[in-house]
Amino acid sequence: MIGHSIAIHNGKEHLPIYIRDRMIDHKLKEFVPTLNFRGHAKSNNRSRR
């Protein structure tokens, strides 16, 4: 499977992943980002306490 490109579903969409030799002995889910960090709240008073 080294050198092939497959699509992995992250719960929302299918993302293409290219299989490399360093990915051997890992699970495929480790290479798919599932959350998008959008930053911290800038004007939230609760976060300053």
MOPAC internal coordinates of N, CA, C and O (Angstrom, degrees):
PM7 1SCF
backbone

  N    0.0000 0     0.00 0     0.00 0    0    0    0
  C    1.4570 1     0.00 0     0.00 0    1    0    0
  C    1.5311 1   111.74 1     0.00 0    2    1    0
  O    1.2310 1   119.70 1   172.22 1    3    2    1
  N    1.3329 1   118.18 1    -7.78 1    3    2    1
  C    1.4622 1   119.75 1   179.74 1    5    3    2
  C    1.5203 1   108.55 1   -67.04 1    6    5    3
  O    1.2310 1   121.02 1   -48.12 1    7    6    5
  N    1.3334 1   115.66 1   131.88 1    7    6    5
  C    1.4557 1   120.52 1  -179.74 1    9    7    6
  C    1.5115 1   113.90 1    95.56 1   10    9    7
  O    1.2310 1   119.64 1   177.78 1   11   10    9
  N    1.3298 1   118.29 1    -2.22 1   11   10    9
  C    1.4567 1   121.38 1   178.99 1   13   11   10
  C    1.5229 1   109.65 1   -98.92 1   14   13   11
  O    1.2310 1   120.80 1   -22.22 1   15   14   13
  N    1.3033 1   116.08 1   157.78 1   15   14   13
  C    1.4496 1   122.96 1   176.01 1   17   15   14
  C    1.5282 1   107.79 1  -114.56 1   18   17   15
  O    1.2310 1   120.44 1   -52.33 1   19   18   17
  N    1.3333 1   116.77 1   127.67 1   19   18   17
  C    1.4662 1   121.58 1   178.76 1   21   19   18
  C    1.5189 1   108.51 1  -127.41 1   22   21   19
  O    1.2310 1   120.43 1   -16.99 1   23   22   21
  N    1.3215 1   116.79 1   163.01 1   23   22   21
  C    1.4642 1   122.65 1   178.56 1   25   23   22
  C    1.5209 1   108.61 1  -107.84 1   26   25   23
  O    1.2310 1   121.05 1   -49.98 1   27   26   25
  N    1.3259 1   115.60 1   130.02 1   27   26   25
  C    1.4626 1   121.89 1  -179.45 1   29   27   26
  C    1.5180 1   107.97 1  -117.67 1   30   29   27
  O    1.2310 1   120.83 1   -45.57 1   31   30   29
  N    1.3347 1   116.01 1   134.43 1   31   30   29
  C    1.4595 1   121.96 1  -178.41 1   33   31   30
  C    1.5148 1   109.24 1   -86.77 1   34   33   31
  O    1.2310 1   119.98 1   -52.36 1   35   34   33
  N    1.3333 1   117.64 1   127.64 1   35   34   33
  C    1.4618 1   121.17 1  -179.60 1   37   35   34
  C    1.5231 1   112.28 1  -101.58 1   38   37   35
  O    1.2310 1   119.94 1  -168.08 1   39   38   37
  N    1.3024 1   117.72 1    11.92 1   39   38   37
  C    1.4544 1   121.84 1  -179.02 1   41   39   38
  C    1.5096 1   112.43 1   103.74 1   42   41   39
  O    1.2310 1   120.28 1   163.87 1   43   42   41
  N    1.3140 1   117.07 1   -16.13 1   43   42   41
  C    1.4502 1   121.68 1  -178.46 1   45   43   42
  C    1.5239 1   112.17 1  -127.38 1   46   45   43
  O    1.2310 1   120.59 1   140.49 1   47   46   45
  N    1.3309 1   116.48 1   -39.51 1   47   46   45
  C    1.4537 1   120.98 1  -178.15 1   49   47   46
  C    1.5237 1   109.41 1  -153.46 1   50   49   47
  O    1.2310 1   120.63 1   -13.08 1   51   50   49
  N    1.3040 1   116.40 1   166.92 1   51   50   49
  C    1.4588 1   121.66 1   176.60 1   53   51   50
  C    1.5266 1   109.03 1   -92.46 1   54   53   51
  O    1.2310 1   120.64 1   -52.81 1   55   54   53
  N    1.3311 1   116.37 1   127.19 1   55   54   53
  C    1.4538 1   121.91 1  -179.60 1   57   55   54
  C    1.5194 1   109.77 1  -113.05 1   58   57   55
  O    1.2310 1   119.92 1   -48.41 1   59   58   57
  N    1.3293 1   117.77 1   131.59 1   59   58   57
  C    1.4691 1   119.67 1   179.42 1   61   59   58
  C    1.5248 1   111.08 1   -75.34 1   62   61   59
  O    1.2310 1   120.69 1   -45.41 1   63   62   61
  N    1.3265 1   116.29 1   134.59 1   63   62   61
  C    1.4580 1   123.45 1   179.28 1   65   63   62
  C    1.5197 1   107.84 1  -126.51 1   66   65   63
  O    1.2310 1   120.52 1   -51.15 1   67   66   65
  N    1.3223 1   116.62 1   128.85 1   67   66   65
  C    1.4584 1   122.28 1   176.52 1   69   67   66
  C    1.5248 1   107.93 1   -93.37 1   70   69   67
  O    1.2310 1   119.99 1   -56.02 1   71   70   69
  N    1.3172 1   117.63 1   123.98 1   71   70   69
  C    1.4604 1   122.75 1  -176.71 1   73   71   70
  C    1.5283 1   109.16 1   -80.91 1   74   73   71
  O    1.2310 1   120.89 1   -56.14 1   75   74   73
  N    1.3393 1   115.91 1   123.86 1   75   74   73
  C    1.4706 1   122.37 1   178.29 1   77   75   74
  C    1.5156 1   109.72 1  -115.17 1   78   77   75
  O    1.2310 1   120.24 1   -10.87 1   79   78   77
  N    1.3046 1   117.15 1   169.13 1   79   78   77
  C    1.4620 1   120.51 1  -178.21 1   81   79   78
  C    1.5223 1   112.33 1   -69.46 1   82   81   79
  O    1.2310 1   119.25 1   156.47 1   83   82   81
  N    1.3256 1   119.04 1   -23.53 1   83   82   81
  C    1.4699 1   121.35 1   178.53 1   85   83   82
  C    1.5252 1   112.89 1   -76.13 1   86   85   83
  O    1.2310 1   119.83 1   169.25 1   87   86   85
  N    1.3209 1   117.92 1   -10.75 1   87   86   85
  C    1.4617 1   121.84 1  -178.70 1   89   87   86
  C    1.5268 1   112.83 1   -86.60 1   90   89   87
  O    1.2310 1   119.96 1   176.47 1   91   90   89
  N    1.3188 1   117.68 1    -3.53 1   91   90   89
  C    1.4597 1   121.25 1  -179.80 1   93   91   90
  C    1.5273 1   109.13 1   -67.60 1   94   93   91
  O    1.2310 1   120.11 1   -38.36 1   95   94   93
  N    1.3267 1   117.40 1   141.64 1   95   94   93
  C    1.4680 1   126.26 1  -177.39 1   97   95   94
  C    1.5246 1   112.91 1    72.97 1   98   97   95
  O    1.2310 1   119.66 1  -161.85 1   99   98   97
  N    1.3333 1   118.26 1    18.15 1   99   98   97
  C    1.4597 1   122.15 1   172.68 1  101   99   98
  C    1.5230 1   108.37 1  -121.86 1  102  101   99
  O    1.2310 1   120.76 1   -20.42 1  103  102  101
  N    1.3236 1   116.15 1   159.58 1  103  102  101
  C    1.4567 1   120.30 1   174.44 1  105  103  102
  C    1.5195 1   109.12 1   -84.77 1  106  105  103
  O    1.2310 1   120.21 1   -31.75 1  107  106  105
  N    1.3161 1   117.20 1   148.25 1  107  106  105
  C    1.4611 1   120.93 1  -176.19 1  109  107  106
  C    1.5193 1   112.30 1   -66.66 1  110  109  107
  O    1.2310 1   119.97 1   154.27 1  111  110  109
  N    1.3200 1   117.67 1   -25.73 1  111  110  109
  C    1.4654 1   119.62 1  -178.91 1  113  111  110
  C    1.5249 1   112.64 1   -68.33 1  114  113  111
  O    1.2310 1   119.68 1   163.83 1  115  114  113
  N    1.3282 1   118.22 1   -16.17 1  115  114  113
  C    1.4548 1   120.55 1   178.76 1  117  115  114
  C    1.5218 1   112.39 1   -71.56 1  118  117  115
  O    1.2310 1   119.44 1   163.04 1  119  118  117
  N    1.3102 1   118.67 1   -16.96 1  119  118  117
  C    1.4543 1   122.38 1  -174.80 1  121  119  118
  C    1.5200 1   113.07 1  -103.53 1  122  121  119
  O    1.2310 1   119.69 1  -176.24 1  123  122  121
  N    1.3361 1   118.19 1     3.76 1  123  122  121
  C    1.4540 1   121.57 1  -179.08 1  125  123  122
  C    1.5218 1   109.02 1  -110.82 1  126  125  123
  O    1.2310 1   119.71 1   -62.06 1  127  126  125
  N    1.3343 1   118.16 1   117.94 1  127  126  125
  C    1.4699 1   119.37 1   176.54 1  129  127  126
  C    1.5260 1   110.32 1   -71.45 1  130  129  127
  O    1.2310 1   120.59 1   -48.20 1  131  130  129
  N    1.3246 1   116.48 1   131.80 1  131  130  129
  C    1.4634 1   120.05 1  -177.80 1  133  131  130
  C    1.5230 1   112.34 1  -108.04 1  134  133  131
  O    1.2310 1   119.49 1   155.46 1  135  134  133
  N    1.3200 1   118.58 1   -24.54 1  135  134  133
  C    1.4598 1   121.77 1  -179.04 1  137  135  134
  C    1.5197 1   109.80 1  -119.44 1  138  137  135
  O    1.2310 1   120.99 1   -36.36 1  139  138  137
  N    1.3152 1   115.71 1   143.64 1  139  138  137
  C    1.4617 1   121.58 1   176.09 1  141  139  138
  C    1.5165 1   108.32 1  -108.84 1  142  141  139
  O    1.2310 1   119.94 1   -62.61 1  143  142  141
  N    1.3293 1   117.72 1   117.39 1  143  142  141
  C    1.4566 1   121.71 1   178.64 1  145  143  142
  C    1.5155 1   108.65 1   -79.30 1  146  145  143
  O    1.2310 1   120.42 1   -55.97 1  147  146  145
  N    1.3100 1   116.80 1   124.03 1  147  146  145
  C    1.4634 1   121.29 1  -175.77 1  149  147  146
  C    1.5202 1   112.63 1  -106.72 1  150  149  147
  O    1.2310 1   119.73 1  -173.10 1  151  150  149
  N    1.3011 1   118.12 1     6.90 1  151  150  149
  C    1.4618 1   121.25 1   177.90 1  153  151  150
  C    1.5169 1   112.10 1    98.88 1  154  153  151
  O    1.2310 1   121.34 1    -9.38 1  155  154  153
  N    1.3068 1   115.05 1   170.62 1  155  154  153
  C    1.4548 1   121.38 1   179.04 1  157  155  154
  C    1.5238 1   109.80 1   -87.60 1  158  157  155
  O    1.2310 1   121.12 1   -22.95 1  159  158  157
  N    1.3361 1   115.47 1   157.05 1  159  158  157
  C    1.4539 1   120.72 1   177.86 1  161  159  158
  C    1.5253 1   109.00 1   -69.07 1  162  161  159
  O    1.2310 1   120.23 1   -47.62 1  163  162  161
  N    1.3253 1   117.17 1   132.38 1  163  162  161
  C    1.4572 1   120.48 1  -175.44 1  165  163  162
  C    1.5213 1   112.87 1   -90.69 1  166  165  163
  O    1.2310 1   119.09 1   145.32 1  167  166  165
  N    1.3099 1   119.33 1   -34.68 1  167  166  165
  C    1.4656 1   120.96 1  -175.48 1  169  167  166
  C    1.5244 1   111.56 1  -115.79 1  170  169  167
  O    1.2310 1   120.37 1  -146.21 1  171  170  169
  N    1.3289 1   116.89 1    33.79 1  171  170  169
  C    1.4538 1   119.97 1  -179.56 1  173  171  170
  C    1.5271 1   108.37 1   -96.72 1  174  173  171
  O    1.2310 1   120.11 1   -60.45 1  175  174  173
  N    1.3537 1   117.39 1   119.55 1  175  174  173
  C    1.4671 1   121.11 1  -178.81 1  177  175  174
  C    1.5126 1   112.30 1   -72.08 1  178  177  175
  O    1.2310 1   119.55 1   153.95 1  179  178  177
  N    1.3185 1   118.47 1   -26.05 1  179  178  177
  C    1.4654 1   120.90 1  -179.72 1  181  179  178
  C    1.5239 1   112.01 1   -67.18 1  182  181  179
  O    1.2310 1   119.76 1   149.66 1  183  182  181
  N    1.3163 1   118.07 1   -30.34 1  183  182  181
  C    1.4451 1   119.73 1  -178.33 1  185  183  182
  C    1.5281 1   113.47 1   -75.41 1  186  185  183
  O    1.2310 1   120.03 1   166.53 1  187  186  185
  N    1.3319 1   117.54 1   -13.47 1  187  186  185
  C    1.4596 1   121.60 1  -179.14 1  189  187  186
  C    1.5223 1   113.09 1   -88.49 1  190  189  187
  O    1.2310 1   120.13 1   168.44 1  191  190  189
  N    1.3223 1   117.36 1   -11.56 1  191  190  189
  C    1.4736 1   121.04 1  -177.90 1  193  191  190
  C    1.4839 1   112.40 1   -74.27 1  194  193  191
  O    1.2310 1   120.10 1   180.00 1  195  194  193

